[in-house]
Amino acid sequence: MSLSTTVLGACPHDCPDTCSLLTTVEAGVALRVQGNPAHPQTGGVLCTKVSRYTERSYHPERILQPLRRAGPKGSGHFEPVGWDQALGDIAARLQAIATRCAGSAQAILPYSYAGTMGLVQGESMAARFFNKLGASRLDRTICASAAGEGLTYTLGAKVGMRVEHFAQSALILIWGSNAIGSNLHFWRYAQEAKRLGARLVCIDPRRSETAEKCHEHIALLPGTDAALALALMHELIAHDWLDHDYIARHTLGWALLRERALAWPPERAAAVCAIAPEQIRALARDYGSCAAAGRPAAIRLNYGMQRVRGGGNAVRAVAALPALVGAWRHRAGGLLLSSSGEFPIRHEALERPELRADKAPRTINMSSIGDDLLRPASDGFGPAVEALIVYNSNPVAVAPDSGRVVQGFARENLFTVVLEHFQTDTADYADYILPATTQLEHWDIHRSYGHTDVLLNRPAIAPMGQAKPNTQIFRELAQRMGFCEPCFEDDDVSLCRSAFGERVDFEQLLATGFSTLALPEAPFADGGFPTPSGKCELFSQRLAAQGLDGLPDHIPNYELPGSSADYPLAMISPPARNFLNSSFVNVKSLRDVGAEPLLEMSAADAAARGLESGSVVRVFNQRGDYRCRLQVSARARPGVVNGLGIWWRKMGLDGHNVNQLTSQKLTDLGRAPTFYDCLVEVESAQA
């Protein structure tokens, strides 16, 4: 009888929690994946999605051999081919493009994001390959760059309070986050604080599962968060709920910000946000008086609120609040958006930028891939994109304005290679699909953006079929391209060791699976922000030097609610609870929970259009349309519909998904997409 073993791993998915995993293996087969009870942040608990990870790894539709296109682009018709033939052909095609003339390698573009958050299977060997090749750089903006820049211009980096200290907070503002669905382990700390008497307030256009469990829900319009933050500042000033000593010693630009905030009384912000002025006054009173009484007030900010035109400014405004009331003095006070800036990652050791030598290629924004794949060669753009290598992403499903994205991918003269587990919407448009390993089958090392532990992932089982780790695929491509630098021989364990070098105890990672960074309990109790001034920069000279406003401000949406008679409804597209972006959509047990795409709409908006819950509706705007099932629900506030995503297009009712409607316009800071800055109309699909 075979004995089972337990292998330490780490969740690879795009979530702040970055859980430590225990995989039970018997006779080379992974039987189950569980949360590691020895890891304090995981506490033995996994989300529903990752607890089904074996179902994903052993999925009957898993791609386990290289495939070559055998039909028109997008038809999904492929034939098996050997690794040698596939890699040989790919290398020859890339070599022909790269050596045509000086700079022609820029016609090759990598496209990747957070299909794995691992530092090794993400951008290590892949980055070395594209650096040596001289390919175009990808500006990886699709999820978090607006908020990241907003936070960096204010606090100096993506840093904040430690997540475990929320358990001792007296007031928690959960702003732009459905923590129950996307930050489960933070929610555990929030619940602990609630049991001890803390007040929880959720600020979100949607009445999410999290909003239902909080003491109060403030359902503001999408894109109005900065107006709310400025009105809170107005009330803090008017009632003198300020920590004048902290402001004087540890902030920069208060006099200027004070003047701007005084122009935002609650009535003005309430009109913009479409909420009651008294909600703003009460929230300011809770926040200001809590801090004034020496009780820690904390903000858990998340990325939902920055996916609009003014997203970067909104983050700047919210990030200013803790300094005004001295909340940073307490370890359970302050703000957390991302902890990723705390990790001493040796990016240069992993990515080897020196391989570019004197090449200085252009940068293409992943959020405008729909337009950029259709651009001809020009002096302003450079060469047209001729080859695309996609890994750790599914852009045909997840990128905005997907009608344009599909047009770009459908080009017969675009050579496309996709490293994947499944035949996704993007893989349908590939010339070659290369089978990649899952997290159960390879080494990797992880930081988190929701806590401050480094985690190591060991392979629990051998690679299935002919699947190979991303790193190995790029090593073998480098060999066929004639890249002879020794760095292309580094194995995955060596890459894991090099990610942090001596700054993290690798032996401890091998033994326990995780290592906690040594950080202060209250990082900014005495200032010391990682900004140029060392202070919380309420006014940013760095932004002013770029000709931008140095102060945070409310910047109205491109598609302002109430501005269009044709498209009167604002639409946001938060993830369905059992999916993570487009991952897990094809896991049957998860898809069965919500068998088809849903649009949530308020009863008032449905009645005005003669629509009934359960009917199929057409959601449309000037960019396109898609069909989905209507759910009349209190989760949607009047004037806003919630298009839950992100479904694979081919699993939708009409071969489209919600991104058929979203825009390629970019945010004020960070060059990020504006997914939640979108106006639509809804009618019966029979209309």
MONORHU-V160902 format. One record per residue. N is the residue number from 1. RES is the residue in three letters. SS is DSSP state (hx for helix, st for strand, lp for the rest). PSI is psi in degrees with one decimal (* if undefined). Layout:
<<N & RES & SS & PSI> <N & RES & SS & PSI>>
This chain:
<<1 & MET & lp & 132.1> <2 & SER & lp & 140.6> <3 & LEU & lp & 139.8> <4 & SER & lp & 150.3> <5 & THR & st & 160.5> <6 & THR & st & 129.6> <7 & VAL & st & 133.0> <8 & LEU & st & 134.4> <9 & GLY & st & -167.6> <10 & ALA & st & 141.9> <11 & CYS & lp & 130.6> <12 & PRO & lp & -1.3> <13 & HIS & lp & 163.7> <14 & ASP & lp & 84.4> <15 & CYS & lp & 144.5> <16 & PRO & lp & -18.8> <17 & ASP & lp & -32.0> <18 & THR & lp & 72.1> <19 & CYS & lp & 150.1> <20 & SER & st & 131.6> <21 & LEU & st & 149.9> <22 & LEU & st & 119.0> <23 & THR & st & 123.5> <24 & THR & st & 125.5> <25 & VAL & st & 135.7> <26 & GLU & st & 126.9> <27 & ALA & lp & 38.7> <28 & GLY & lp & 6.1> <29 & VAL & st & 131.8> <30 & ALA & st & 119.0> <31 & LEU & st & -39.5> <32 & ARG & st & 157.2> <33 & VAL & st & 128.9> <34 & GLN & st & 161.9> <35 & GLY & st & 144.8> <36 & ASN & lp & 113.5> <37 & PRO & lp & -18.6> <38 & ALA & lp & -13.8> <39 & HIS & lp & 114.2> <40 & PRO & lp & -36.7> <41 & GLN & lp & -32.8> <42 & THR & lp & -42.0> <43 & GLY & lp & 28.0> <44 & GLY & lp & 5.8> <45 & VAL & lp & 132.9> <46 & LEU & lp & 156.9> <47 & CYS & lp & 164.2> <48 & THR & hx & -37.0> <49 & LYS & hx & -55.7> <50 & VAL & hx & -23.2> <51 & SER & hx & -15.6> <52 & ARG & lp & 22.8> <53 & TYR & hx & -32.3> <54 & THR & hx & -34.6> <55 & GLU & hx & -35.7> <56 & ARG & hx & -44.4> <57 & SER & hx & -36.1> <58 & TYR & lp & 20.7> <59 & HIS & lp & 135.9> <60 & PRO & lp & -18.1> <61 & GLU & lp & 10.7> <62 & ARG & lp & 135.9> <63 & ILE & lp & 121.0> <64 & LEU & lp & 10.8> <65 & GLN & lp & 153.8> <66 & PRO & lp & 144.6> <67 & LEU & st & 143.8> <68 & ARG & st & 140.4> <69 & ARG & st & 136.1> <70 & ALA & lp & 22.7> <71 & GLY & lp & -173.5> <72 & PRO & lp & 155.9> <73 & LYS & lp & 131.3> <74 & GLY & lp & -7.2> <75 & SER & lp & -22.1> <76 & GLY & lp & 13.4> <77 & HIS & lp & 123.7> <78 & PHE & st & 162.5> <79 & GLU & st & 147.5> <80 & PRO & st & 149.2> <81 & VAL & lp & 154.2> <82 & GLY & lp & 157.4> <83 & TRP & hx & -44.0> <84 & ASP & hx & -44.4> <85 & GLN & hx & -43.0> <86 & ALA & hx & -51.3> <87 & LEU & hx & -35.7> <88 & GLY & hx & -43.6> <89 & ASP & hx & -43.5> <90 & ILE & hx & -47.5> <91 & ALA & hx & -41.1> <92 & ALA & hx & -41.5> <93 & ARG & hx & -42.8> <94 & LEU & hx & -41.0> <95 & GLN & hx & -40.4> <96 & ALA & hx & -38.4> <97 & ILE & hx & -46.5> <98 & ALA & hx & -28.7> <99 & THR & lp & 6.6> <100 & ARG & lp & -44.6> <101 & CYS & lp & 173.9> <102 & ALA & lp & 128.6> <103 & GLY & lp & -1.9> <104 & SER & hx & -17.9> <105 & ALA & hx & -19.0> <106 & GLN & hx & -10.9> <107 & ALA & hx & -4.6> <108 & ILE & st & 132.5> <109 & LEU & st & 127.2> <110 & PRO & st & 148.4> <111 & TYR & st & 112.5> <112 & SER & st & 158.1> <113 & TYR & lp & -121.7> <114 & ALA & lp & 30.6> <115 & GLY & lp & -33.5> <116 & THR & lp & 139.3> <117 & MET & lp & 4.5> <118 & GLY & lp & 143.5> <119 & LEU & lp & -23.0> <120 & VAL & lp & -52.1> <121 & GLN & lp & -5.7> <122 & GLY & lp & -99.3> <123 & GLU & lp & 68.1> <124 & SER & lp & -84.8> <125 & MET & hx & -34.7> <126 & ALA & hx & -46.1> <127 & ALA & hx & -39.6> <128 & ARG & hx & -43.5> <129 & PHE & hx & -49.2> <130 & PHE & hx & -30.2> <131 & ASN & hx & -46.5> <132 & LYS & hx & -38.6> <133 & LEU & hx & -29.2> <134 & GLY & lp & 25.2> <135 & ALA & lp & 166.2> <136 & SER & st & 147.7> <137 & ARG & st & 150.9> <138 & LEU & st & 127.1> <139 & ASP & st & 106.7> <140 & ARG & lp & 88.1> <141 & THR & lp & -3.3> <142 & ILE & lp & -17.6> <143 & CYS & lp & -45.1> <144 & ALA & lp & 2.0> <145 & SER & hx & -28.8> <146 & ALA & hx & -48.3> <147 & ALA & hx & -39.4> <148 & GLY & hx & -43.4> <149 & GLU & hx & -40.1> <150 & GLY & hx & -43.3> <151 & LEU & hx & -40.9> <152 & THR & hx & -38.5> <153 & TYR & hx & -15.4> <154 & THR & hx & -52.4> <155 & LEU & hx & -16.4> <156 & GLY & lp & -20.3> <157 & ALA & lp & 175.8> <158 & LYS & lp & 80.8> <159 & VAL & lp & 166.9> <160 & GLY & lp & -160.3> <161 & MET & lp & 160.0> <162 & ARG & lp & 137.8> <163 & VAL & hx & -34.6> <164 & GLU & hx & -20.7> <165 & HIS & hx & -10.3> <166 & PHE & hx & -22.8> <167 & ALA & hx & -20.5> <168 & GLN & hx & 7.5> <169 & SER & lp & 148.5> <170 & ALA & lp & -24.1> <171 & LEU & st & 131.0> <172 & ILE & st & 120.4> <173 & LEU & st & 116.7> <174 & ILE & st & 103.0> <175 & TRP & st & 112.9> <176 & GLY & lp & 34.5> <177 & SER & lp & 133.1> <178 & ASN & lp & 80.6> <179 & ALA & hx & -35.8> <180 & ILE & hx & -36.6> <181 & GLY & hx & -26.2> <182 & SER & hx & 5.6> <183 & ASN & lp & 56.2> <184 & LEU & hx & -36.7> <185 & HIS & hx & -28.9> <186 & PHE & hx & -42.1> <187 & TRP & hx & -33.8> <188 & ARG & hx & -42.2> <189 & TYR & hx & -38.6> <190 & ALA & hx & -39.0> <191 & GLN & hx & -37.4> <192 & GLU & hx & -43.2> <193 & ALA & hx & -39.6> <194 & LYS & hx & -41.0> <195 & ARG & hx & -26.7> <196 & LEU & lp & 3.6> <197 & GLY & lp & 2.9> <198 & ALA & lp & 150.2> <199 & ARG & st & 133.1> <200 & LEU & st & 128.0> <201 & VAL & st & 129.0> <202 & CYS & st & 128.0> <203 & ILE & st & 109.3> <204 & ASP & lp & 136.1> <205 & PRO & lp & -29.6> <206 & ARG & lp & 140.1> <207 & ARG & lp & 80.1> <208 & SER & lp & 176.7> <209 & GLU & hx & -36.5> <210 & THR & hx & -45.4> <211 & ALA & hx & -37.2> <212 & GLU & hx & -28.9> <213 & LYS & hx & -3.7> <214 & CYS & lp & 164.0> <215 & HIS & lp & -31.5> <216 & GLU & st & 146.4> <217 & HIS & st & 125.3> <218 & ILE & st & 105.1> <219 & ALA & lp & 73.4> <220 & LEU & lp & 162.8> <221 & LEU & lp & 149.2> <222 & PRO & lp & 137.2> <223 & GLY & lp & 11.9> <224 & THR & lp & 14.0> <225 & ASP & hx & -37.4> <226 & ALA & hx & -38.1> <227 & ALA & hx & -43.1> <228 & LEU & hx & -45.1> <229 & ALA & hx & -41.8> <230 & LEU & hx & -36.8> <231 & ALA & hx & -35.2> <232 & LEU & hx & -41.9> <233 & MET & hx & -42.2> <234 & HIS & hx & -46.0> <235 & GLU & hx & -35.8> <236 & LEU & hx & -38.8> <237 & ILE & hx & -48.3> <238 & ALA & hx & -33.5> <239 & HIS & lp & 5.5> <240 & ASP & lp & 42.4> <241 & TRP & lp & 56.7> <242 & LEU & lp & 149.7> <243 & ASP & lp & 90.1> <244 & HIS & hx & -34.9> <245 & ASP & hx & -45.8> <246 & TYR & hx & -42.1> <247 & ILE & hx & -45.1> <248 & ALA & hx & -38.8> <249 & ARG & hx & -29.4> <250 & HIS & hx & 14.2> <251 & THR & st & 160.9> <252 & LEU & st & 124.3> <253 & GLY & lp & 19.5> <254 & TRP & hx & -40.7> <255 & ALA & hx & -39.5> <256 & LEU & hx & -43.1> <257 & LEU & hx & -37.1> <258 & ARG & hx & -42.5> <259 & GLU & hx & -41.6> <260 & ARG & hx & -43.3> <261 & ALA & hx & -35.1> <262 & LEU & lp & -14.3> <263 & ALA & lp & 3.4> <264 & TRP & lp & 68.5> <265 & PRO & lp & 160.4> <266 & PRO & hx & -35.9> <267 & GLU & hx & -41.1> <268 & ARG & hx & -47.5> <269 & ALA & hx & -38.1> <270 & ALA & hx & -38.2> <271 & ALA & hx & -37.0> <272 & VAL & hx & -44.5> <273 & CYS & hx & -15.6> <274 & ALA & lp & 47.8> <275 & ILE & lp & 174.7> <276 & ALA & lp & 137.7> <277 & PRO & hx & -33.5> <278 & GLU & hx & -28.6> <279 & GLN & hx & -39.5> <280 & ILE & hx & -45.2> <281 & ARG & hx & -42.9> <282 & ALA & hx & -40.4> <283 & LEU & hx & -42.9> <284 & ALA & hx & -40.6> <285 & ARG & hx & -44.6> <286 & ASP & hx & -46.7> <287 & TYR & hx & -47.4> <288 & GLY & hx & -43.7> <289 & SER & hx & -31.0> <290 & CYS & hx & -50.0> <291 & ALA & hx & -39.3> <292 & ALA & hx & -28.8> <293 & ALA & lp & 5.0> <294 & GLY & lp & 14.5> <295 & ARG & lp & 131.5> <296 & PRO & lp & 129.5> <297 & ALA & st & 132.6> <298 & ALA & st & 148.9> <299 & ILE & st & 123.7> <300 & ARG & st & 98.8> <301 & LEU & st & 142.9> <302 & ASN & lp & 179.0> <303 & TYR & hx & -10.7> <304 & GLY & hx & -37.8> <305 & MET & hx & -6.4> <306 & GLN & hx & 8.2> <307 & ARG & lp & 46.8> <308 & VAL & lp & 171.0> <309 & ARG & lp & -46.6> <310 & GLY & lp & 27.2> <311 & GLY & hx & -40.7> <312 & GLY & hx & -42.8> <313 & ASN & hx & -37.3> <314 & ALA & hx & -42.9> <315 & VAL & hx & -40.5> <316 & ARG & hx & -42.8> <317 & ALA & hx & -45.8> <318 & VAL & hx & -39.7> <319 & ALA & hx & -18.5> <320 & ALA & hx & -24.4> <321 & LEU & hx & -46.7> <322 & PRO & hx & -34.5> <323 & ALA & hx & -30.9> <324 & LEU & hx & -30.9> <325 & VAL & hx & 6.0> <326 & GLY & lp & 24.6> <327 & ALA & hx & -25.9> <328 & TRP & hx & -13.6> <329 & ARG & hx & -23.4> <330 & HIS & lp & 143.7> <331 & ARG & lp & -25.6> <332 & ALA & lp & 17.5> <333 & GLY & lp & 162.0> <334 & GLY & st & -136.2> <335 & LEU & st & 146.2> <336 & LEU & st & 120.5> <337 & LEU & lp & -53.7> <338 & SER & lp & 140.9> <339 & SER & lp & 7.4> <340 & SER & hx & -24.7> <341 & GLY & hx & -8.7> <342 & GLU & hx & -18.7> <343 & PHE & lp & 126.2> <344 & PRO & lp & 64.0> <345 & ILE & lp & 137.2> <346 & ARG & lp & 74.0> <347 & HIS & hx & -38.8> <348 & GLU & hx & -35.4> <349 & ALA & hx & -34.7> <350 & LEU & hx & -43.3> <351 & GLU & hx & -21.1> <352 & ARG & lp & 65.0> <353 & PRO & hx & -20.2> <354 & GLU & hx & -16.3> <355 & LEU & hx & -19.1> <356 & ARG & hx & -17.0> <357 & ALA & lp & -121.6> <358 & ASP & lp & 12.1> <359 & LYS & lp & 134.7> <360 & ALA & lp & 75.1> <361 & PRO & lp & 165.5> <362 & ARG & lp & 168.8> <363 & THR & st & 132.4> <364 & ILE & st & 131.8> <365 & ASN & st & 124.7> <366 & MET & hx & -22.6> <367 & SER & hx & -13.6> <368 & SER & hx & 27.6> <369 & ILE & hx & -29.9> <370 & GLY & hx & -47.3> <371 & ASP & hx & -39.7> <372 & ASP & hx & -29.9> <373 & LEU & lp & -16.5> <374 & LEU & lp & 0.7> <375 & ARG & lp & 134.0> <376 & PRO & lp & 166.4> <377 & ALA & lp & 140.5> <378 & SER & st & 164.9> <379 & ASP & lp & -36.2> <380 & GLY & lp & -28.7> <381 & PHE & lp & -30.7> <382 & GLY & st & -159.7> <383 & PRO & lp & 148.4> <384 & ALA & lp & 149.7> <385 & VAL & lp & 120.6> <386 & GLU & lp & -22.8> <387 & ALA & st & 139.2> <388 & LEU & st & 125.7> <389 & ILE & st & 112.4> <390 & VAL & st & 128.7> <391 & TYR & st & 147.1> <392 & ASN & lp & 31.0> <393 & SER & lp & 163.0> <394 & ASN & lp & 67.6> <395 & PRO & hx & -30.4> <396 & VAL & hx & -29.5> <397 & ALA & hx & -37.0> <398 & VAL & hx & -18.5> <399 & ALA & lp & 150.9> <400 & PRO & lp & 158.6> <401 & ASP & lp & 56.9> <402 & SER & hx & -16.6> <403 & GLY & hx & -41.9> <404 & ARG & hx & -37.7> <405 & VAL & hx & -44.6> <406 & VAL & hx & -43.0> <407 & GLN & hx & -42.3> <408 & GLY & hx & -45.6> <409 & PHE & hx & -24.0> <410 & ALA & lp & -5.4> <411 & ARG & lp & 126.4> <412 & GLU & lp & -25.0> <413 & ASN & lp & 15.5> <414 & LEU & lp & 117.6> <415 & PHE & st & 118.6> <416 & THR & st & 130.4> <417 & VAL & st & 132.1> <418 & VAL & st & 123.7> <419 & LEU & st & 120.7> <420 & GLU & st & 165.3> <421 & HIS & lp & -30.8> <422 & PHE & lp & 164.7> <423 & GLN & lp & 81.6> <424 & THR & lp & 178.5> <425 & ASP & lp & -40.9> <426 & THR & lp & -42.8> <427 & ALA & hx & -29.2> <428 & ASP & hx & -26.3> <429 & TYR & hx & 9.2> <430 & ALA & lp & 155.4> <431 & ASP & lp & -33.7> <432 & TYR & st & 137.3> <433 & ILE & st & 125.4> <434 & LEU & st & 127.5> <435 & PRO & st & 122.2> <436 & ALA & st & 152.7> <437 & THR & lp & 157.1> <438 & THR & lp & 178.3> <439 & GLN & hx & -23.6> <440 & LEU & hx & -8.1> <441 & GLU & hx & 6.7> <442 & HIS & lp & 167.0> <443 & TRP & lp & 147.3> <444 & ASP & st & 165.9> <445 & ILE & st & 143.4> <446 & HIS & st & 140.6> <447 & ARG & lp & -178.6> <448 & SER & lp & 159.0> <449 & TYR & lp & 12.0> <450 & GLY & lp & -10.8> <451 & HIS & lp & -171.8> <452 & THR & lp & 42.4> <453 & ASP & st & 141.9> <454 & VAL & st & 137.9> <455 & LEU & st & 145.6> <456 & LEU & st & 138.1> <457 & ASN & st & 120.0> <458 & ARG & lp & 147.6> <459 & PRO & lp & 133.1> <460 & ALA & lp & -29.8> <461 & ILE & lp & 164.1> <462 & ALA & lp & 152.2> <463 & PRO & lp & 136.5> <464 & MET & lp & 144.6> <465 & GLY & lp & -129.9> <466 & GLN & lp & 16.6> <467 & ALA & lp & 146.6> <468 & LYS & st & 149.8> <469 & PRO & lp & 151.5> <470 & ASN & hx & -44.4> <471 & THR & hx & -43.6> <472 & GLN & hx & -37.2> <473 & ILE & hx & -43.7> <474 & PHE & hx & -30.9> <475 & ARG & hx & -46.4> <476 & GLU & hx & -33.9> <477 & LEU & hx & -41.2> <478 & ALA & hx & -41.4> <479 & GLN & hx & -43.6> <480 & ARG & hx & -22.4> <481 & MET & lp & -4.7> <482 & GLY & lp & 19.9> <483 & PHE & lp & 113.8> <484 & CYS & lp & 7.9> <485 & GLU & lp & 140.5> <486 & PRO & hx & -26.2> <487 & CYS & hx & -20.5> <488 & PHE & hx & -3.3> <489 & GLU & hx & -7.7> <490 & ASP & lp & 130.5> <491 & ASP & lp & 173.2> <492 & ASP & hx & -34.9> <493 & VAL & hx & -40.1> <494 & SER & hx & -40.0> <495 & LEU & hx & -41.8> <496 & CYS & hx & -42.9> <497 & ARG & hx & -34.5> <498 & SER & hx & -16.2> <499 & ALA & hx & -39.1> <500 & PHE & hx & -7.6> <501 & GLY & hx & -135.2> <502 & GLU & hx & -2.5> <503 & ARG & hx & -16.1> <504 & VAL & lp & 137.0> <505 & ASP & lp & 103.3> <506 & PHE & hx & -31.8> <507 & GLU & hx & -36.4> <508 & GLN & hx & -39.7> <509 & LEU & hx & -41.9> <510 & LEU & hx & -36.3> <511 & ALA & hx & -41.8> <512 & THR & hx & -17.8> <513 & GLY & lp & -10.6> <514 & PHE & st & 158.1> <515 & SER & st & 128.2> <516 & THR & st & 130.8> <517 & LEU & lp & 142.3> <518 & ALA & lp & 107.0> <519 & LEU & lp & 157.2> <520 & PRO & lp & 150.7> <521 & GLU & lp & -46.5> <522 & ALA & lp & 91.8> <523 & PRO & lp & -30.3> <524 & PHE & lp & 28.4> <525 & ALA & lp & -33.5> <526 & ASP & lp & 37.5> <527 & GLY & lp & -135.2> <528 & GLY & lp & 33.6> <529 & PHE & lp & 147.1> <530 & PRO & lp & 40.1> <531 & THR & lp & 167.4> <532 & PRO & lp & -33.0> <533 & SER & lp & -13.7> <534 & GLY & lp & 5.7> <535 & LYS & lp & 164.2> <536 & CYS & st & 115.8> <537 & GLU & st & 91.7> <538 & LEU & lp & -32.0> <539 & PHE & st & 128.1> <540 & SER & lp & 112.3> <541 & GLN & hx & -29.8> <542 & ARG & hx & -39.7> <543 & LEU & hx & -41.6> <544 & ALA & hx & -37.1> <545 & ALA & hx & -21.2> <546 & GLN & lp & 5.0> <547 & GLY & lp & 13.4> <548 & LEU & lp & 167.4> <549 & ASP & lp & 124.9> <550 & GLY & lp & -14.3> <551 & LEU & st & 148.5> <552 & PRO & lp & 147.0> <553 & ASP & lp & 162.4> <554 & HIS & lp & 120.8> <555 & ILE & lp & 113.3> <556 & PRO & lp & 153.2> <557 & ASN & lp & 153.3> <558 & TYR & lp & -46.9> <559 & GLU & lp & 88.3> <560 & LEU & lp & 126.1> <561 & PRO & lp & 133.2> <562 & GLY & lp & -3.5> <563 & SER & lp & -10.0> <564 & SER & lp & 123.3> <565 & ALA & lp & -29.5> <566 & ASP & lp & -34.3> <567 & TYR & lp & 81.5> <568 & PRO & lp & -7.0> <569 & LEU & st & 133.0> <570 & ALA & st & 142.8> <571 & MET & st & 130.5> <572 & ILE & st & 158.5> <573 & SER & lp & 66.6> <574 & PRO & lp & 158.5> <575 & PRO & st & 142.2> <576 & ALA & lp & 146.7> <577 & ARG & lp & -33.2> <578 & ASN & lp & 9.0> <579 & PHE & lp & 162.3> <580 & LEU & st & 100.9> <581 & ASN & lp & -124.5> <582 & SER & lp & 3.7> <583 & SER & st & 150.1> <584 & PHE & lp & -0.5> <585 & VAL & lp & -31.4> <586 & ASN & lp & 7.4> <587 & VAL & lp & 112.7> <588 & LYS & hx & -42.1> <589 & SER & hx & -28.3> <590 & LEU & hx & -39.4> <591 & ARG & hx & -28.6> <592 & ASP & lp & -22.6> <593 & VAL & lp & -38.3> <594 & GLY & lp & 94.7> <595 & ALA & lp & -11.0> <596 & GLU & lp & 162.7> <597 & PRO & lp & 140.7> <598 & LEU & st & 147.2> <599 & LEU & st & 119.8> <600 & GLU & st & 134.1> <601 & MET & st & 144.2> <602 & SER & lp & 156.7> <603 & ALA & hx & -37.9> <604 & ALA & hx & -43.7> <605 & ASP & hx & -35.8> <606 & ALA & hx & -44.3> <607 & ALA & hx & -38.4> <608 & ALA & hx & -21.7> <609 & ARG & lp & 3.0> <610 & GLY & lp & 32.7> <611 & LEU & lp & 146.6> <612 & GLU & lp & 146.5> <613 & SER & lp & 136.9> <614 & GLY & lp & -13.2> <615 & SER & lp & 160.1> <616 & VAL & st & 130.4> <617 & VAL & st & 159.3> <618 & ARG & st & 122.3> <619 & VAL & st & 130.5> <620 & PHE & st & 158.9> <621 & ASN & st & -164.2> <622 & GLN & lp & -14.6> <623 & ARG & lp & -22.1> <624 & GLY & st & -165.2> <625 & ASP & st & 161.5> <626 & TYR & st & 159.7> <627 & ARG & st & 142.4> <628 & CYS & st & 175.3> <629 & ARG & st & 134.4> <630 & LEU & st & 135.8> <631 & GLN & st & 108.2> <632 & VAL & st & 121.9> <633 & SER & lp & 146.4> <634 & ALA & lp & -7.9> <635 & ARG & lp & -22.0> <636 & ALA & lp & 129.7> <637 & ARG & lp & 155.3> <638 & PRO & lp & 137.7> <639 & GLY & lp & -7.4> <640 & VAL & st & 132.8> <641 & VAL & st & 151.6> <642 & ASN & st & 106.8> <643 & GLY & st & 98.3> <644 & LEU & lp & 132.7> <645 & GLY & st & -170.2> <646 & ILE & lp & 108.2> <647 & TRP & lp & 146.9> <648 & TRP & lp & 139.7> <649 & ARG & hx & -43.7> <650 & LYS & hx & -9.6> <651 & MET & hx & 0.5> <652 & GLY & lp & 177.5> <653 & LEU & lp & -22.1> <654 & ASP & lp & 20.9> <655 & GLY & lp & 13.5> <656 & HIS & lp & 169.7> <657 & ASN & lp & -173.3> <658 & VAL & hx & -25.3> <659 & ASN & hx & -2.5> <660 & GLN & hx & -21.6> <661 & LEU & lp & -17.6> <662 & THR & lp & 164.8> <663 & SER & lp & 154.0> <664 & GLN & lp & 6.2> <665 & LYS & lp & 152.2> <666 & LEU & st & 162.1> <667 & THR & lp & 167.7> <668 & ASP & lp & -38.7> <669 & LEU & lp & 150.0> <670 & GLY & lp & -2.2> <671 & ARG & lp & 35.0> <672 & ALA & lp & 163.2> <673 & PRO & st & 160.7> <674 & THR & lp & 57.2> <675 & PHE & lp & -36.0> <676 & TYR & lp & 14.1> <677 & ASP & lp & 77.3> <678 & CYS & lp & 123.1> <679 & LEU & st & 142.9> <680 & VAL & st & 171.6> <681 & GLU & st & 159.0> <682 & VAL & st & 136.0> <683 & GLU & st & 167.6> <684 & SER & st & 141.2> <685 & ALA & lp & -15.2> <686 & GLN & lp & -6.3> <687 & ALA & lp & *>>
